[in-house]
Amino acid sequence: MDTIEEITLSKIGAILTKDTIFKVSNNSVWERILSTSGQSKLFDLYQNKLRPFYYNGTWENPDPEYSGCYSAINQILKTVYLNSPSLEELYLLFESIIKEFEIRLILSEKYMENTYYSYSSDREITKMLEELSNEDALELILANAKKDFLDLHKSLQILNLDLVIENGELCLKPFTLQGANELERKGSTILDWLKVKNPKVANLYVEALENYINGKVISCISNCRNIILGICEDDKDDDTKWLKGLQKISTDTYIQNVNVPKNIIDNTANKSLGIKNVEFKFARFKLVYYLYSLASDLGPHATEGPMLDGVLYTENTTMADALWILRMTEDFLLWYKQTRSLEVEVQFDF
């Protein structure tokens, strides 16, 4: 099975070649993109598949190798991703692609029809966006963008890349500073490790990412909740005994002396241990528990809530919530993986 990153790249390739938000107006577009991102050799390799026009932009390319660009773009994206030690080269490639975007093509037909800018050039739209703050300009774009652009936005975030507006123009930036100077993606490392150590959780992780890409907010967050339970599944007999499993993997000082892990949550653990005048915080245990609680409340229990004066107050779970919880869950998985590695190192440290 392809990794979630490879699946995401294929989806991005499909979006770029649908001709809805990104149009190749002449044969030099992909040559310019690949050359300015340091991938000119890939253009040499695929150039017959990247030239949509046969003569002066009038006739469609009759070359038997040309198939609407998708197969070539898909291969190029995956080649750059798989052959690079980090996401830096892929970032440069996407940066060059984004520079070729025309904002008027991103915006929905309905929005364009209802504004003064419906017959304007991209430069005039840029002037309009320049009058807004970068945040307000991006909010306007996302609120009025075509679905393909929103799907592209979500897919890039899976790759730790994000779209922003700066000085009225669309730009690409790292979504977070994962990997510092090298834009490393930790997701693949986690997934490869989980496939060996815990295939069930690996499947849940893939589902969480796919649900996020497909805009299934509740399902994504519910997957994250189940990932946490899955890591602690040795003791997951009910909603409280899984805490024993969380206690076992926690590295908090003195935590293994606690007989009832639920006491950590209700802040009676120190008292049950007979400890006075000092206090153990058990901070790691609590953080994972509260992440689980957050994922429960905004995931499978999002439709539940208090009833006041006949009105049911439920949570409005958003894509921002899903991405937030997904990334915290990834961080939990990375921490768990690293603590297991440290145990092995200590075991063989003679």
N, C-alpha and C positions, 0 to 999 in steps of 0.2 A: 504493500500500500504506500502511496505517496505520502510524504510528510505534510503537515498542515501548511507549512510554508510553501511547498510546491503546489498544493491545491490553491492556495491564495494567489500565487503568481499566475496560475492558469486562469483564475477568475479575472485578475487584472488584465491579462492579455485579451480575454474575451471582451471586456469592457472597452479597452483601447481600440479594438478593431470593429466595434459595432457601428461606428460612424454617427453616434448620437452626441457625445460630448467632446470628441476629439476627431478632427477631420484631417486627413492627409491631402493637402491641396496640390502638391506637386511631388515630383520624384526625388527631390533633395531633402525632404523632411527627415526621413530615417537616417540618411547619410549624415546630416547635421547632428542629429541626436546622438548617434553612436560615435561620431568623431569627437564631439565636444566632451563626451564622457569617458574618453580613452578606450573605446571599444571598436575602433575602425577596422580591426581584423574581422570582427563579426559582420560588419557591413560587407566586406569583401566576400565573405563566405555566403551570405544570404541575400546579396543585392538583387538577384533576379526575382526574389520573392517579396521584395520590399518596394518595388516600383509599380504603383497601381495604374499609371497612365502610359499608354503606348506612344501617343503623339500629341504634344502640345496641350496636355491636360484634357483632351477631347474624347479619345477612345479608351475603353478599359483595356488593360494589358492582356494581350492574347497569349503571352508566354505560358506554356503548360506548367511551369514551375510556380507561377503566381496563383495563390489560392486565397486571396483576400487578406493576406498578411498574417492571419492568426497563427498558423503553424510556425512561421518564422519568429514572430514576436514571442510566442510561448517558449520556443527553444532558446531564444536569446536570453530571456529573463532567467530561465532555469540554469543556463550555462554560466551566466555571471554569478548567480547565487551559489551554485554548487562548487564553482572553481575559485571562489574567493574565501580567504581565511576569516573574514568578518563581513559585515554588511556595508562596508565603506564603498566598495565598487558598485554595489546595487543602489546605494544611496545616490551616487553620482549619476548613474543612469536615469533613475527616476527624476532627479533634479533637472536633467536635460529634457526629459519628456514633459515635465510640468511647465517648463519655460515656453513650450510650444502651444500650450492651451490658450484658447480664446474664451474669456469669461462669458461673453454673450452666448456661447454654445452650451455653457454649463447651466445657465438659468433656464427655467421652464418656459415653455411657449406661453402659458397663461400669464406669467409674470411679465414677460417681454411685451405682450399685447396690451397690458394694463399700465405700462409706464411710458414716459417720454422717450425712453432709450430703446424702444422697440425697433427703430430703424437707425440706431446710432452705431458708430464704430466702437471697437474695443477700447480705443483711447478715450472716448467720451464716457464710457462706463467706468474706466479707471479713474477719471477725474471725479466722478460721482463718489466712488469708493474712497478716494483720497480725502474727501471732506469728512469722513467718518473716522472714528478710532479703529485700529486694527481689529479689535475684538468685535466692535459693532459691524464692521464690514464683513467679517467672517460669519457672524450671526445672520446677516442679511442673505449672504450666499447660501448658507446651509438651509435657511428657512424657505428659499425659493429655488433650490437646485433641482435638477432632474434626478430621478431615482438612480441612474447609472453613476452619477457623480457621488451620491451619498454612499453607494456600494463601494466605489473606489476609495472613498475616505475611510470607511470602516476596514477595508482590506489592507490599506497601507498601515493602519494602526496596529494590525496583527503583526506586521513586520517591524514594529517600533518606529514607524515613520508617520508624520502628521502633516496635514495641509494647513497653511496659515495665509493670511493676507497681510502684506507689508507694502506700505505706500501705494495702495490700490491694486497691487499685483499679487497673483497667486504664487506662493512659494512652498518649498518642502523643507521640513526640519525634522530632526530626531524627535520622536514622541517623548522619550525620556533619555536620561544620560546613561542608560545601560551600557556597560563596557567602556565608559569614559571616552577616551579619544577614538577607540575602535568601536564601531557601532555593532557590537556583538549581540546576537539574539540568543538568549538563554533557553528559549522554548524548546528547540531541537534537542539540546543536551538533556533537558529534563525528560522529554518524551522518549528518547532512546534508552535512558536509564530505567524509566518506568516500564517500558515494554518487557524488560528482562526481570525486574524486581517485583512489579505489580501490574500485570496486564489489565486487570479490571480497572484500576485507577487510570492507566494509560488511555483506555477507551473513553473514560469519563472526561479526561483532559481534552482529547480530540473533539468530543461532542461539545464541550464548553466553547472551544474556539470556533467550531463550525456554527453553533447556535449564535454566537456573537456576530460572526460575519453575515449571517442570514437575518439579523435583526430580531432574534428570538430572545428577548431580554430575560424573561422569567426562567426559561429553560436553561440559559447560560448560567444564571446565578444559582439555580437549583443544582446544576452539575458541579459548581464550585463547592456547594455545601456537601454534596455526596463525595467529592474528592477528599475532603477533610475526614469525613466518616470512614472512607475507604482506607486511608492511611492508618486509622486506629481500629480497623475492623476486627482485630483479635478479640476485642472486648465489646463489640457493638451488638449487644443483645437487646438493648432498649435505649431510650433517650438519655440515660444517665451512665450506664455501664461503659459506653464508649469512652467516657472520661478516663477510665482506668488505662485504656490504650494510649490516650494523650499523655497521661502521667508517665507511662513507660518511655515514651520517646522524648519527653521534655528533659532539658539539660539544666533546669533550675536547681540551684544549690539546696540540698536537704529535702527536695520534693519527694524522694522515694520513701521518706519516713512517714509521710501522710497516709493514714489508713483509709480515709474516705475522701477521694479527690473532689467530690462535690463541695466539701468544706472550704476548698480554696476559693470557690466562686462566691460562697456566702460569707467569706472573710472570718471563718471560725477555725481555720486550720491551725493557726498558731496556738489558739486556746486549747484545741484538742491535743496538741503536742505537749501541753504543759509548759509552754514558753512564756515568760514574762519579761517585760522591760525591753525586749528586742522583737523584731518582726521580720519574717521572711516574706518577700513580695510575690514570689513565684510568677514573675512578670511574663515570661515566655508562654507559660501555660495559659494565663489569662488572656493574652493577646490572641492566641489561636482560638480559644473558646469564644471570645467576642467576635472574631471573624466568622466563625461558624454561626453565631447568633444573628449577625448582620445578614449573612447569606440566607438563613432560614426566614428571617422576617421580610426580606425584600424578594425572596424567591418563592418557595412553595406556600408560604403563609402571607403573601402580599395582598391577597384578597380578604384577609381577616383584619379586624380592627375594632376599636371601641365604638359602642353605640351611644350617641348622645342626642337626646330629644328626638329619637326616631331616625337619626341620620347616622349611617355607618361611615366611619372615617378610615379609609384604607390608604395604603402607601401608593404613591405614584412612582413606580419604578421606571427609570430611564436608561438609555444606552450609556450615559455617563456612569450611572451606578454599576451597570454590568461590567464596563471596562475597568472601573475602579476595583471591584471585587475580584475580577479575573486576574488582574495584575497582583493583587495582594495574595491571591491563592497561588500564583506562580512563585511569588517570593517565599511563601510557606514551603512549597515543594522544593525550591532551591535550598532553603535552610535545612530541610529534612535530609536532602541528599548529601549536603556537606557535613552534617553531623554524623551521618552513617560512615562517610569516608574518614572522618577524624577518628572514629572508633577503631577502624581497621588500622590506621596509622599508629595509634597508641598500642594496639594489640601486638604489632610487630616492631615496636621501638625498643630494641634491647639496649 
